[in-house]
Every structure is written in structure tokens, then in C-alpha cells.
Amino acid sequence: MSLPFSRCVDASIRTSTLVLLFVAIFTVSPAASQSRISDVEQEIVEYIEANVDGAIDLLERTVNINSGTMNFAGVREVGHIFRAELDQLGFTTRWIDGAPFERAGHLIAERRGSGPGILLIGHLDTVFEEDSPFQRFERLSDSVVRGPGVIDMKGGNVIIVLALQSLQSVGLLEDLNIAVVLHGDEEQSGAPLSLARQTLVQLAQTADVAIGFEDGDGNPETAVIARRGFTGWQLNVRGRRAHSSLVFSDDIGFGAVYESARILNDFREQLVGERYLTFNPGIIVGGTTIDFDLEQSRASAFGKTNVIAESTTVAGDLRTISREQLESAKTRMRAIVSQNLSHTSAEIVFEDLYPPMAPTDGNQQLLTMVDQVSRDLGYGPVEAVDPGAAGAADISFVADHVEMAIDGLGLMGDGGHTLSETADLRTLPMQAKRAAILIHRLSRDNN
């Protein structure tokens, strides 16, 4: 569910920048890429390089199965394929039925060894439902492919599998303490959310490290150690219905639309400018009578230009970098809502959906490890993504329960959530090597 970087910059600039970036990364000499890794790590690298074609075949097979969140059969079918791969690696797998939270369900795989608990996170679903025109895996060149969910995030799931296969090939998987969670509803979470993420949180409570395989901002030189949380809000405003000629009068007041405008403008004037805090009114409806369906994001209204509006509803999101920032923003927004214009009333209701993933010393320590792995492989440094360019993701639910967490280690590309979603296949072995050696070093350094 990460925010596509292409939304933030002009597409043509984004494309040319990525081309230059990938050229720089993939022209590293083989000698440099092998200079600071151990013999067993070199064996991991060689296994991954020898099995890239099989990983791409797995990617193509799963991308060609529609698994839009609400296509339960498709989500289960993709889950079945990844379950078979994890079964072959000796994991104990199970399917969490999604009926209680109105979704297809989740795939869980576990191997319980003696080392630190490592939690790997992906998801099976995409934003492209069965009626989408975007349905097939397509090769655009030797290194670039296009397809629904190719980076968000079936590519990340494939990287998990390839990394684990490489660890098994050198006998390092046996003693590892690893759980894999592949959700079936990341793009459109089930409800109640507490139930839809219950197993993930339970597994996190016995883990030490969490690694997410979203595509981050699409830049292979970055990873995510902080994500803003996502809270929904709904503002309901009431005024006195009357002839428009009486607006502003002592007996009638300002009406619902003016009060809504006052509140939204005060939000803007009093809260804008705080780092990483954003709040966006995404939909508004007002009039004499209104009909608002938040679940379907649809609204309708009846009103006349010569009648003062009686009702208004506004819905939006609130994004924050920490729980403290979230609570502070809620308090200030509630105070603004309470200062009503004459003969109006208003209430705001918040729904916490994705918690913030605050930047912590542990997350920074894990990034330092990823950076060192990347340098040792010859791929160069890895820096933290600006949290303002990273949307909500499932790793946020576990960040408070583990000592270290990082995300954005998936397949890189561009155009996520659009009909132009593409992946650069050269990042597939690169990310698999980074992940496999990171897991190996986490286990080695903590034994």
C-alpha cells in the first residue's frame, strides 16, 4: 500500500531518473560485488543468480492470476501457489479464514528454530479487481515487465521465497526462527481491522525483527524505517434549515455549509506546517438532505440555492509519524470543531486504521545492517526513505512489538496502483541477495 513515488514527481522525470539510477547500480564490477562477503554468503549469491529465471516464472504465474482484494477465489489461488513454495522449504503453513473480517484470508508459514524471531511480511492481493482492464504479465524488454501487482507486491513475495530458498541451499534455514505472513487484504483491509491483523500482531509479539517486502518509493538505494499512520475522520455538521434570505440572522445563524467551511479553514490555518502531519478532506456533501456512504465512497445531496443547508458531511484522512503526533492532532481538531458558529453544531469521529511506524534506534540499526550488506555486495549505500513519501503498510502494526523493523525490500519499479505498474527485473536478484544475507547475519550475530 505504499504511496507510488510517481504521484510525487513528474512521470517523465521519474522515468529518466530511474534509468540513470539502475544503470549506475548494475554496472558495478563483479570483483567489487564479492569483495566483502564470506564464503557461505558467496554461495547464497551464486544460488540466487542461478535461480533468477525460476523466480521470474513464479512472478509471471502469480501476476497472471487476478487477486484483487475482493476476488476471494483469486487471492486464495495465489496463496495456494506461495503455500506450496513454503511447504517445500519445510515451513508449517496454514490458511487463516477471512470470513470473520469479510476477506479471503491470510497465508501463515512458520519455522521455529533457536535464533532470534524474524517476521517477513508480504501480501497476496492487488488493487486490480476482476473488472480491471489490467490483467496480464507483459515483457517490455529483457529487464522490464508490466503487470497488475508486479511490484505491489507479488514481486516482494517472490523475493521472500528466493531468499529463503538460497538459505536452504547452503544449510542455513534449518535453525532459523522465521515466520512469514502474506495477507490477503492489504490493499482493502477487512473489518474489524483488529481482527484482520490479529495473527500478524500475535506473531510480532514473539518476534525480534520485522522485515517488509513492499517496494517503498521504487528506489533501490532506499529502505523504509518510518511510515506515517493512517487515521480516517468524518465531520458531521448541522445547521438550521430556512430561507436563504435569513442567513446570518440572529435566529437562524450560518447553516451547515458555512460551519463546515469554517472548520476546514481552521484546520488549515492552525495545523498546516507541522512536519509529517497531513490531513486531507477527500469528500464533502451538503444540502437540505444528504446521503453519505463511507464504505463505497459515494454521496448525494438535495438542496436549493435559496435554502440554507441543514446538513454537511466531510470525510478525510489524517497521517502522522508517531502516536504522540496523532493524539495531539486529534485534540486540536476536536477543539476547532467545538467552536461552532451560531445555531450550528458539529462532531468529528476518528477511526484509527494503520498505526504510525515511528523512526527508532532499533530501526536505524537495522538500516545500518542493510546498508552494510548492500555495500558488501557492491550495490552501494542504502538510505532511509523520507516518511512523507511512504504510505501506510502492514509493517506498521508490528513496529511497536519488535526491536527492529524495516520495509521497502521488495521488487523495484514504477507506477504502482496504476495501469502502468512496471518492475525492473534486475532488482529481483539484488533484493533477494540483500534479504538473504541480512537474515543470515541477523541470525549469526544474535547466536
C-alpha positions as a printed NumPy array, in Angstrom:
array([[  0.   ,   0.   ,   0.   ],
       [  2.941,   2.269,  -0.314],
       [  2.499,   5.606,  -1.952],
       [  3.783,   5.436,  -5.556],
       [  6.659,   7.86 ,  -5.971],
       [  5.285,   8.712,  -9.424],
       [  2.474,  10.576,  -7.691],
       [  5.009,  12.953,  -6.228],
       [  7.022,  13.932,  -9.268],
       [  6.517,  14.325, -12.957],
       [  6.412,  10.898, -14.622],
       [  8.963,  11.732, -17.272],
       [ 11.465,  12.969, -14.709],
       [ 10.802,   9.882, -12.614],
       [ 11.436,   7.525, -15.537],
       [ 14.682,   9.148, -16.622],
       [ 15.927,   9.275, -13.043],
       [ 15.232,   5.586, -12.54 ],
       [ 17.028,   4.69 , -15.749],
       [ 20.165,   6.55 , -14.645],
       [ 19.911,   5.052, -11.17 ],
       [ 19.593,   1.49 , -12.399],
       [ 22.472,   1.967, -14.846],
       [ 24.7  ,   3.167, -12.016],
       [ 23.737,   0.31 ,  -9.731],
       [ 24.043,  -2.509, -12.227],
       [ 27.405,  -1.514, -13.706],
       [ 29.236,  -2.497, -10.507],
       [ 32.153,  -4.831, -11.257],
       [ 31.804,  -8.492, -10.146],
       [ 35.041,  -8.242,  -8.177],
       [ 33.695,  -5.351,  -6.14 ],
       [ 30.432,  -7.196,  -5.504],
       [ 32.268, -10.173,  -3.981],
       [ 34.96 ,  -8.419,  -2.004],
       [ 33.425,  -8.284,   1.482],
       [ 31.194, -11.331,   1.79 ],
       [ 32.023, -14.664,   3.384],
       [ 32.34 , -17.962,   1.539],
       [ 28.874, -19.09 ,   2.596],
       [ 27.414, -15.745,   1.573],
       [ 29.082, -16.154,  -1.799],
       [ 27.276, -19.48 ,  -2.145],
       [ 23.985, -17.679,  -1.39 ],
       [ 24.756, -15.13 ,  -4.096],
       [ 25.563, -17.863,  -6.623],
       [ 22.363, -19.772,  -5.839],
       [ 20.242, -16.67 ,  -6.359],
       [ 21.946, -15.799,  -9.623],
       [ 21.414, -19.348, -10.891],
       [ 17.709, -19.357,  -9.999],
       [ 16.51 , -15.954, -11.171],
       [ 14.682, -17.397, -14.177],
       [ 12.634, -19.69 , -11.939],
       [ 11.763, -16.749,  -9.701],
       [ 10.611, -14.726, -12.709],
       [  8.452, -17.658, -13.819],
       [  6.861, -17.707, -10.354],
       [  6.264, -13.968, -10.616],
       [  4.609, -14.344, -14.02 ],
       [  2.378, -17.185, -12.83 ],
       [  1.093, -15.256,  -9.839],
       [  0.695, -11.923, -11.652],
       [ -1.453, -13.668, -14.28 ],
       [ -3.926, -14.701, -11.575],
       [ -6.259, -11.848, -10.721],
       [ -6.132, -11.346,  -6.967],
       [ -7.91 ,  -8.074,  -6.451],
       [ -8.779,  -7.871,  -2.76 ],
       [-12.448,  -8.649,  -3.308],
       [-11.729, -11.558,  -5.685],
       [-11.538, -14.068,  -2.859],
       [-11.024, -17.069,  -5.137],
       [ -8.102, -15.357,  -6.87 ],
       [ -6.465, -14.358,  -3.59 ],
       [ -6.757, -17.937,  -2.358],
       [ -5.312, -19.292,  -5.617],
       [ -2.242, -17.053,  -5.344],
       [ -1.962, -18.048,  -1.695],
       [ -2.031, -21.724,  -2.7  ],
       [  0.948, -21.206,  -5.023],
       [  3.065, -19.472,  -2.392],
       [  1.97 , -22.017,   0.218],
       [  3.347, -24.818,  -1.957],
       [  6.675, -22.986,  -2.247],
       [  6.923, -22.527,   1.521],
       [  5.826, -26.127,   2.186],
       [  8.774, -27.299,   0.079],
       [ 11.072, -25.271,   2.327],
       [  9.867, -27.142,   5.403],
       [  7.616, -24.427,   6.803],
       [  4.476, -25.294,   8.717],
       [  1.796, -23.458,   6.771],
       [ -1.816, -22.592,   7.473],
       [ -4.577, -20.522,   5.937],
       [ -6.387, -18.037,   8.161],
       [-10.023, -17.925,   7.014],
       [-11.025, -14.34 ,   6.292],
       [-14.78 , -14.796,   6.742],
       [-14.829, -13.145,  10.209],
       [-13.406,  -9.951,   8.677],
       [-15.086, -10.325,   5.261],
       [-11.99 , -11.056,   3.188],
       [-10.316, -14.075,   1.586],
       [ -7.837, -14.685,   4.395],
       [ -4.096, -14.868,   5.032],
       [ -1.25 , -17.326,   4.486],
       [  0.951, -18.013,   7.518],
       [  4.18 , -20.033,   7.41 ],
       [  6.479, -20.776,  10.348],
       [  9.81 , -22.449,  11.09 ],
       [ 10.701, -22.42 ,  14.756],
       [ 14.436, -22.593,  15.384],
       [ 16.618, -21.362,  18.212],
       [ 17.68 , -17.988,  16.829],
       [ 16.063, -14.561,  17.03 ],
       [ 12.496, -14.345,  15.787],
       [ 12.339, -12.87 ,  12.276],
       [  8.993, -11.892,  10.752],
       [  8.733, -11.49 ,   6.949],
       [  5.701,  -9.578,   5.663],
       [  4.041,  -9.516,   2.233],
       [  0.554,  -9.576,   0.736],
       [ -1.31 , -11.587,  -1.884],
       [ -3.92 ,  -9.086,  -3.043],
       [ -3.719,  -6.192,  -5.512],
       [ -5.796,  -3.098,  -6.24 ],
       [ -6.837,  -4.526,  -9.626],
       [-10.195,  -6.294,  -9.341],
       [-11.735,  -8.721, -11.842],
       [-13.255,  -5.928, -13.934],
       [ -9.917,  -4.128, -14.361],
       [ -8.547,  -3.95 , -17.932],
       [ -5.085,  -4.635, -16.472],
       [ -4.786,  -8.383, -16.043],
       [ -1.648,  -9.873, -17.617],
       [  2.117, -10.074, -17.168],
       [  3.88 ,  -8.473, -20.133],
       [  7.559,  -8.243, -21.001],
       [  8.541,  -4.799, -22.258],
       [ 12.262,  -5.604, -22.554],
       [ 14.795,  -8.043, -21.195],
       [ 14.716,  -6.315, -17.825],
       [ 11.363,  -4.503, -17.62 ],
       [  7.965,  -6.16 , -17.162],
       [  4.496,  -4.787, -16.651],
       [  1.605,  -6.361, -14.809],
       [ -1.001,  -5.951, -12.053],
       [  0.724,  -6.22 ,  -8.704],
       [  4.128,  -6.947, -10.199],
       [  5.781,  -4.64 ,  -7.638],
       [  2.904,  -4.207,  -5.174],
       [  3.596,  -6.768,  -4.196],
       [  3.853, -10.155,  -5.826],
       [  7.448,  -9.298,  -6.665],
       [  8.147,  -8.866,  -2.957],
       [  6.606, -12.251,  -2.196],
       [  8.831, -13.874,  -4.833],
       [ 11.887, -12.227,  -3.263],
       [ 10.931, -13.736,   0.108],
       [ 10.732, -17.193,  -1.461],
       [ 14.008, -16.867,  -3.41 ],
       [ 15.881, -15.546,  -0.373],
       [ 14.644, -18.446,   1.764],
       [ 15.481, -20.965,  -0.964],
       [ 19.023, -19.626,  -1.096],
       [ 19.398, -20.024,   2.671],
       [ 18.126, -23.598,   2.453],
       [ 20.607, -24.368,  -0.338],
       [ 23.546, -23.714,   1.998],
       [ 22.017, -25.385,   5.054],
       [ 21.236, -22.16 ,   6.932],
       [ 17.453, -22.405,   7.036],
       [ 17.236, -25.337,   9.461],
       [ 17.975, -23.432,  12.665],
       [ 16.308, -20.144,  11.776],
       [ 13.297, -18.863,  13.699],
       [ 11.174, -17.359,  10.91 ],
       [  7.502, -16.579,  10.337],
       [  6.087, -15.407,   7.01 ],
       [  2.792, -13.527,   6.775],
       [  1.185, -12.952,   3.37 ],
       [ -2.037, -11.012,   3.882],
       [ -4.993, -11.278,   1.549],
       [ -6.39 ,  -7.817,   2.277],
       [ -3.581,  -5.279,   2.472],
       [ -4.998,  -3.084,  -0.284],
       [ -8.51 ,  -3.009,   1.186],
       [ -8.374,  -4.176,   4.761],
       [-11.092,  -6.287,   6.278],
       [-13.196,  -5.157,   9.215],
       [-12.838,  -5.104,  12.091],
       [ -9.203,  -4.276,  11.389],
       [ -8.171,  -5.527,  14.821],
       [ -9.367,  -8.992,  13.802],
       [ -7.918,  -8.789,  10.282],
       [ -4.452,  -8.069,  11.754],
       [ -4.77 , -10.184,  14.88 ],
       [ -2.488, -13.026,  13.749],
       [  0.159, -10.589,  12.495],
       [  0.286,  -8.84 ,  15.868],
       [  0.4  , -12.154,  17.738],
       [  3.374, -13.309,  15.676],
       [  5.094,  -9.952,  16.171],
       [  4.822, -10.29 ,  19.933],
       [  7.17 , -13.283,  19.794],
       [  9.492, -11.8  ,  17.144],
       [ 12.568,  -9.628,  17.423],
       [ 12.844,  -8.298,  13.864],
       [ 10.237,  -7.466,  11.202],
       [ 11.086,  -7.088,   7.51 ],
       [  8.556,  -5.863,   4.951],
       [  8.855,  -6.503,   1.228],
       [  6.826,  -3.616,  -0.191],
       [  8.506,  -1.639,  -2.982],
       [  8.982,   1.503,  -0.895],
       [  9.496,   4.552,  -3.093],
       [ 10.775,   2.46 ,  -6.003],
       [ 14.378,   3.46 ,  -5.397],
       [ 16.793,   0.551,  -4.791],
       [ 19.064,   2.869,  -2.823],
       [ 16.471,   3.399,  -0.089],
       [ 14.575,   1.478,   2.568],
       [ 11.767,   2.423,   4.942],
       [ 12.369,   2.756,   8.687],
       [  9.433,   5.081,   9.387],
       [  5.924,   5.254,   7.982],
       [  3.131,   7.617,   8.783],
       [ -0.014,   6.113,  10.211],
       [ -3.438,   6.429,   8.619],
       [ -6.497,   7.585,  10.573],
       [ -9.839,   8.222,   8.959],
       [-12.072,  11.034,  10.13 ],
       [-15.657,  12.081,   9.476],
       [-17.031,  15.522,  10.246],
       [-20.815,  15.828,  10.65 ],
       [-22.291,  19.333,  10.779],
       [-25.85 ,  20.532,  11.383],
       [-27.444,  23.93 ,  10.863],
       [-30.948,  25.399,  10.791],
       [-32.88 ,  24.96 ,   7.567],
       [-34.515,  28.218,   6.492],
       [-34.97 ,  30.563,   3.563],
       [-31.609,  31.816,   2.308],
       [-32.638,  35.441,   2.907],
       [-32.362,  34.749,   6.661],
       [-28.779,  33.509,   6.602],
       [-26.523,  35.24 ,   9.208],
       [-29.558,  36.393,  11.21 ],
       [-29.626,  36.047,  14.987],
       [-32.45 ,  33.484,  14.838],
       [-31.101,  31.29 ,  12.027],
       [-27.314,  31.606,  12.015],
       [-24.873,  30.445,   9.36 ],
       [-26.037,  26.987,   8.287],
       [-24.115,  23.747,   7.898],
       [-22.036,  24.638,   4.851],
       [-20.546,  27.788,   6.355],
       [-19.754,  25.946,   9.582],
       [-18.03 ,  23.185,   7.617],
       [-16.015,  25.767,   5.715],
       [-15.061,  27.464,   8.971],
       [-13.845,  24.196,  10.483],
       [-11.845,  23.125,   7.434],
       [-10.219,  26.52 ,   7.112],
       [ -9.273,  26.494,  10.804],
       [ -7.732,  23.054,  10.333],
       [ -5.645,  24.531,   7.537],
       [ -4.639,  27.673,   9.402],
       [ -3.838,  26.058,  12.745],
       [ -2.311,  22.689,  11.852],
       [ -0.566,  23.088,   8.494],
       [  3.218,  23.237,   8.654],
       [  3.942,  20.622,  11.29 ],
       [  6.436,  18.136,   9.87 ],
       [  4.895,  14.866,   8.662],
       [  1.383,  15.914,   9.696],
       [ -1.18 ,  15.972,   6.896],
       [ -4.973,  15.916,   6.907],
       [ -6.964,  15.77 ,   3.719],
       [-10.736,  16.255,   3.275],
       [-11.324,  13.793,   0.448],
       [-15.095,  14.059,   0.048],
       [-17.734,  16.579,   1.106],
       [-21.503,  16.66 ,   0.681],
       [-24.014,  19.205,   1.958],
       [-27.563,  20.41 ,   1.463],
       [-31.095,  20.12 ,   2.768],
       [-30.818,  16.332,   2.909],
       [-27.755,  14.197,   2.27 ],
       [-26.915,  10.545,   1.756],
       [-23.331,   9.533,   2.535],
       [-21.9  ,   6.008,   2.146],
       [-18.353,   5.945,   3.514],
       [-17.836,   2.267,   2.662],
       [-18.485,   2.92 ,  -1.034],
       [-17.039,   6.465,  -1.002],
       [-20.246,   7.808,  -2.528],
       [-22.545,  10.663,  -1.58 ],
       [-25.609,  12.505,  -2.863],
       [-27.496,  15.577,  -1.729],
       [-30.684,  17.521,  -2.269],
       [-30.741,  21.263,  -1.778],
       [-31.71 ,  24.562,  -3.315],
       [-29.785,  27.767,  -3.732],
       [-32.452,  29.656,  -1.802],
       [-32.43 ,  27.265,   1.182],
       [-29.858,  27.279,   3.978],
       [-28.155,  23.896,   4.123],
       [-29.146,  21.791,   7.112],
       [-26.517,  19.04 ,   6.926],
       [-22.946,  18.58 ,   5.769],
       [-20.591,  15.607,   5.993],
       [-16.881,  15.678,   5.248],
       [-14.605,  12.636,   5.288],
       [-10.851,  12.536,   5.046],
       [ -7.607,  11.097,   6.339],
       [ -5.069,  12.098,   8.957],
       [ -1.438,  10.956,   8.645],
       [  1.094,  11.189,  11.461],
       [  4.605,   9.931,  12.204],
       [  4.031,   8.965,  15.844],
       [  1.241,   8.182,  18.289],
       [  2.063,  11.396,  20.145],
       [  1.615,  13.467,  16.991],
       [ -1.63 ,  11.638,  16.238],
       [ -3.156,  12.339,  19.639],
       [ -2.032,  15.959,  19.541],
       [ -3.648,  16.468,  16.128],
       [ -6.894,  14.849,  17.266],
       [ -7.055,  17.101,  20.322],
       [ -6.549,  20.261,  18.265],
       [ -9.049,  19.196,  15.609],
       [-11.699,  18.412,  18.229],
       [-11.174,  21.846,  19.798],
       [-11.691,  23.547,  16.428],
       [-14.831,  21.524,  15.765],
       [-16.319,  22.535,  19.125],
       [-16.156,  26.312,  18.487],
       [-19.371,  26.469,  16.491],
       [-20.877,  29.359,  14.61 ],
       [-24.306,  30.436,  15.858],
       [-27.112,  27.872,  15.548],
       [-24.801,  25.145,  14.239],
       [-23.374,  22.002,  15.79 ],
       [-20.606,  19.681,  14.716],
       [-18.876,  16.469,  15.713],
       [-15.783,  14.715,  14.395],
       [-15.27 ,  10.979,  14.631],
       [-11.854,   9.348,  14.17 ],
       [-11.12 ,   5.792,  13.123],
       [ -7.55 ,   4.627,  13.654],
       [ -6.672,   2.323,  10.773],
       [ -2.903,   1.969,  10.279],
       [ -0.727,   2.963,  13.239],
       [  2.388,   5.08 ,  12.739],
       [  5.754,   3.378,  12.405],
       [  7.962,   5.822,  14.245],
       [ 11.693,   6.067,  13.493],
       [ 13.512,   4.281,  16.319],
       [ 17.113,   3.494,  17.205],
       [ 16.394,  -0.168,  16.506],
       [ 15.048,   0.584,  13.045],
       [ 18.093,   2.719,  12.332],
       [ 20.337,  -0.113,  13.494],
       [ 18.602,  -2.497,  11.084],
       [ 19.009,   0.015,   8.254],
       [ 22.718,   0.183,   9.079],
       [ 22.877,  -3.59 ,   8.642],
       [ 21.035,  -3.424,   5.308],
       [ 23.368,  -0.668,   4.188],
       [ 26.43 ,  -2.754,   5.104],
       [ 25.057,  -5.825,   3.314],
       [ 24.417,  -3.733,   0.209],
       [ 27.894,  -2.23 ,   0.284],
       [ 29.472,  -5.66 ,   0.817],
       [ 27.6  ,  -6.941,  -2.23 ],
       [ 28.853,  -3.987,  -4.266],
       [ 25.469,  -2.313,  -4.672],
       [ 26.349,   0.798,  -2.709],
       [ 24.675,   2.551,   0.214],
       [ 21.055,   2.307,   1.316],
       [ 19.46 ,   5.341,   2.955],
       [ 16.159,   5.909,   4.73 ],
       [ 13.13 ,   6.974,   2.712],
       [ 11.572,  10.275,   3.707],
       [  8.447,   9.176,   5.644],
       [  6.497,  11.77 ,   3.689],
       [  6.983,   9.587,   0.587],
       [  5.924,   6.338,   2.275],
       [  2.281,   5.44 ,   2.735],
       [  0.753,   3.1  ,   5.285],
       [  1.68 ,  -0.596,   5.243],
       [  1.21 ,  -3.733,   7.319],
       [  4.605,  -3.47 ,   8.994],
       [  3.218,  -0.543,  10.975],
       [  1.092,  -2.969,  13.01 ],
       [  4.166,  -4.767,  14.295],
       [  6.689,  -1.937,  14.669],
       [  5.82 ,  -1.353,  18.333],
       [  6.222,  -5.055,  19.162],
       [  9.7  ,  -5.763,  17.743],
       [ 13.137,  -4.407,  18.495],
       [ 13.884,  -3.574,  14.848],
       [ 11.734,  -3.112,  11.745],
       [ 12.372,  -2.158,   8.133],
       [ 10.322,  -2.16 ,   4.927],
       [ 10.824,  -1.462,   1.236],
       [ 12.998,  -4.503,   0.45 ],
       [ 10.763,  -5.712,  -2.372],
       [ 10.966,  -5.63 ,  -6.162],
       [ 11.603,  -2.147,  -7.502],
       [  9.855,  -0.362, -10.341],
       [  7.332,   2.355, -11.021],
       [  3.625,   3.083, -11.473],
       [  2.231,   1.092,  -8.566],
       [ -1.588,   1.094,  -8.36 ],
       [ -1.816,   2.25 , -11.989],
       [ -2.203,   0.564, -15.375],
       [  1.492,   1.301, -15.933],
       [  2.799,  -0.731, -12.995],
       [  6.24 ,  -1.952, -14.089],
       [  9.177,  -3.712, -12.475],
       [ 12.88 ,  -3.747, -13.228],
       [ 13.834,  -7.422, -13.035],
       [ 17.465,  -6.555, -12.35 ],
       [ 16.427,  -5.594,  -8.835],
       [ 14.969,  -9.045,  -8.166],
       [ 18.278, -10.856,  -7.553],
       [ 19.73 ,  -7.757,  -5.904],
       [ 16.929,  -7.562,  -3.339],
       [ 16.914, -11.32 ,  -2.78 ],
       [ 20.66 , -11.262,  -2.05 ],
       [ 20.259,  -8.343,   0.336],
       [ 17.392, -10.086,   2.161],
       [ 19.049, -13.493,   2.388],
       [ 22.367, -12.196,   3.693],
       [ 20.601,  -9.826,   6.087],
       [ 18.622, -12.75 ,   7.546],
       [ 21.815, -14.818,   7.794],
       [ 23.691, -12.043,   9.601],
       [ 20.802, -11.338,  11.953],
       [ 20.784, -14.974,  12.952],
       [ 24.574, -15.254,  13.154],
       [ 25.086, -12.051,  15.147],
       [ 22.425, -12.954,  17.698],
       [ 23.519, -16.524,  18.392]])
